[in-house]
Amino acid sequence: MAKVKIVTDSNSGITQAEAEKLGISVIPMPFLIDGEEFFEDINLTQEQFYAHLQNEANVSTSQPAVGSVTDVWDALLKEEGSEIVHIPMSSGLSESCHTAEGLAKDYGGRVQVVNNQRISVTQKQSVYDAVQLAAQGRTAAEIKDYLLKTKFDSSIYISLDTLKYLKKGGRLTPAAALIGTILKIKPVLQIQGEKLDAFQKVHTLRKAKDVMIAAMKRDFETRFKELWARGEMQLSVAHTQNDAEAAIFVEEIKAAFPDVPIAFVDPLSLSVSCHIGPGALAIASARIIK
């Protein structure tokens, strides 16, 4: 029986310490801050990242160097009969997934790259699923098949506190950002697959939370109706430097979904945070293995 190793990146929200406990490998995502390279959870903490953002530093994301990926793979594959399931962030948000797919072609099928359009807590759930399936004796190819089959059994809604970073990243025109700021617009965005898309515009955090909970209820009553009925869905909360509001949101979600477990309450991936800034709040759902 092949020994399956699980690899992901730090966009999953899994820290190096948590990875060690899970027995998996997490490749840190690189950032350029005023021209200097940093690596998430290695020499760049969440607190340091937001300090740079708020000090108007020039912050940009990058994908891991080819060598940093293949070095991890090569080390894990030294064990005879071993295979790898590599779960990167969504290909719609980064080229790192396509790069990994290209690299895997040189490994004779021993590395299975999973392009299942996940990010943050939903990507994290994919990793937990892979760990569970590997423990059950599934092969890397079988685990990849499951993760691809269930890739759209997830949903994320994100409320932004500011339009500043969407403008800075070129995802919003200066005029639209100015109008949004004047009108105190707090957009709610969604991830229902590959990309981050607009969902609804509101003016207060209270309204944003109501909109996100209502949207998730619609998902549970439509897309996830059968999974919900079988107890195969869970919820999570993610945020950007917003611990207090995240804790409040958890209680509101528990009241709205009393029969659905809350799996994770995590900071959002820094690669996403770079474009949406601090103060964001998100509700996410994902299918679980029963």
Residue pairs with C-beta under 8 A, 6 or more apart in sequence:
1 81
1 137
2 81
2 82
2 83
2 139
2 140
3 79
3 81
3 82
3 83
4 82
4 83
4 84
4 85
4 130
4 134
4 138
4 139
4 140
4 143
5 24
5 25
5 76
5 77
5 82
5 83
5 84
5 85
6 22
6 23
6 24
6 25
6 84
6 85
6 87
6 127
6 130
6 131
6 134
7 24
7 25
7 26
7 27
7 72
7 73
7 76
7 84
7 85
7 86
7 87
8 14
8 24
8 25
8 26
8 27
8 86
8 87
8 88
8 123
8 126
8 127
9 26
9 27
9 28
9 29
9 64
9 88
9 89
9 96
10 26
10 27
10 28
10 29
10 40
10 41
10 269
10 270
11 29
11 88
11 89
11 94
11 119
11 120
11 123
11 269
11 270
11 271
11 272
12 26
12 87
12 89
12 120
12 123
12 124
12 126
12 127
12 269
13 120
13 121
13 123
13 124
13 238
13 264
13 266
13 267
13 268
13 269
14 22
14 24
14 26
14 124
14 127
15 26
15 41
16 26
16 28
16 41
16 42
19 25
19 26
22 127
22 128
22 131
23 131
24 127
24 131
25 72
25 76
26 41
27 64
27 68
27 69
27 72
28 39
28 40
28 41
28 42
28 64
29 39
29 40
29 61
29 62
29 63
29 64
29 89
29 96
29 269
29 270
29 271
30 37
30 38
30 39
30 40
30 61
30 62
30 63
30 64
30 65
31 37
31 38
31 39
31 40
31 44
31 49
31 59
31 60
31 61
31 62
31 270
31 274
32 38
32 58
32 59
32 60
32 61
32 62
33 44
33 52
33 57
33 58
33 59
34 52
34 57
34 58
35 58
37 62
38 44
40 49
40 270
44 270
46 241
46 267
46 270
49 59
49 270
49 273
50 240
50 241
50 273
50 278
52 59
53 59
53 165
53 273
53 274
53 277
53 278
54 278
59 274
60 274
61 94
61 270
61 271
61 274
63 94
63 95
63 96
63 99
64 96
66 99
66 103
69 99
69 100
69 103
70 103
73 84
73 86
73 103
73 107
73 111
76 82
76 84
77 83
77 84
77 107
77 110
77 111
82 110
83 110
83 111
83 112
83 139
83 140
84 107
84 110
84 111
84 112
84 140
85 112
85 114
85 130
85 134
85 140
85 143
85 144
85 147
86 100
86 104
86 111
86 112
86 113
86 114
87 114
87 116
87 118
87 123
87 126
87 127
87 130
87 147
88 94
88 96
88 97
88 100
88 113
88 114
88 115
89 96
89 97
89 118
89 119
89 123
89 269
89 271
90 97
90 115
90 116
90 117
90 118
90 119
90 123
90 191
90 194
90 195
91 97
91 98
91 115
91 117
91 194
92 117
92 193
92 194
92 195
93 119
93 194
93 195
93 196
93 271
93 272
94 271
97 113
97 115
100 113
101 113
101 115
103 111
104 111
104 112
104 113
109 141
110 140
111 140
112 140
112 141
112 143
112 144
113 144
114 126
114 130
114 143
114 144
114 147
114 148
115 148
116 126
116 147
116 148
116 150
116 151
117 151
117 152
117 193
117 194
118 125
118 126
118 151
118 154
119 156
119 191
119 269
119 272
120 156
120 238
120 266
120 268
120 269
120 272
120 282
120 284
121 156
121 236
121 237
121 238
121 263
121 264
121 266
121 284
121 286
122 154
122 156
122 191
122 236
122 284
122 285
122 286
123 269
124 264
124 266
125 154
125 234
125 236
125 263
125 264
125 286
125 287
125 288
126 147
126 286
129 143
129 146
129 147
129 150
129 288
129 289
130 143
130 147
132 289
133 142
133 143
133 146
133 289
134 143
138 146
150 287
152 192
152 193
153 224
153 227
153 233
153 286
153 287
154 284
154 285
154 286
154 287
155 190
155 191
155 192
155 216
155 219
155 223
155 224
155 284
155 285
155 286
156 190
156 191
156 192
156 238
156 282
156 283
156 284
156 285
157 188
157 189
157 190
157 199
157 211
157 212
157 215
157 216
157 282
157 283
157 284
158 188
158 189
158 190
158 191
158 196
158 212
158 238
158 268
158 276
158 280
158 281
158 282
159 186
159 187
159 188
159 189
159 202
159 205
159 208
159 209
159 211
159 212
159 280
159 281
159 282
160 166
160 186
160 187
160 188
160 189
160 276
160 277
160 279
160 280
161 186
161 205
161 242
161 277
161 278
161 279
161 280
162 181
162 277
162 278
162 279
163 172
163 176
163 177
163 180
163 181
163 185
163 187
164 177
164 181
164 277
165 274
165 275
165 276
165 277
166 172
166 177
166 275
166 276
167 173
167 174
167 176
167 177
169 274
169 275
171 275
172 180
179 185
180 187
180 201
183 203
184 203
185 201
185 202
185 203
186 201
186 202
186 203
186 204
186 205
186 207
186 208
187 198
187 199
187 200
187 201
187 202
188 199
188 200
188 201
188 202
188 208
188 211
188 212
188 215
189 196
189 197
189 198
189 199
189 276
190 196
190 197
190 198
190 199
190 215
191 197
196 272
196 275
199 211
199 215
200 211
200 215
202 208
202 211
205 245
205 281
208 281
209 249
209 252
209 281
212 281
212 282
212 283
213 252
213 253
213 256
213 283
216 235
216 257
216 283
216 285
217 256
217 257
219 285
220 228
220 233
220 257
220 260
220 285
221 228
224 233
224 285
224 287
227 233
227 287
228 260
230 290
231 259
231 290
232 287
232 288
232 289
232 290
233 260
233 285
233 286
233 287
233 288
234 260
234 261
234 262
234 263
234 285
234 286
234 288
235 253
235 257
235 260
235 261
235 262
235 263
235 283
235 284
235 285
236 262
236 263
236 264
236 265
236 266
236 283
236 284
236 285
236 286
237 246
237 249
237 250
237 253
237 262
237 264
237 265
237 266
237 281
237 282
237 283
237 284
238 246
238 264
238 265
238 266
238 267
238 268
238 281
238 282
238 284
239 245
239 246
239 249
239 266
239 267
239 268
239 280
239 281
239 282
240 267
240 268
240 272
240 273
240 276
240 277
240 278
240 279
240 280
241 267
241 278
241 279
242 278
242 279
242 280
242 281
245 281
246 265
246 281
247 265
249 281
249 283
250 262
250 265
253 262
253 283
254 262
260 285
263 286
263 288
267 273
268 276
268 280
268 282
273 280
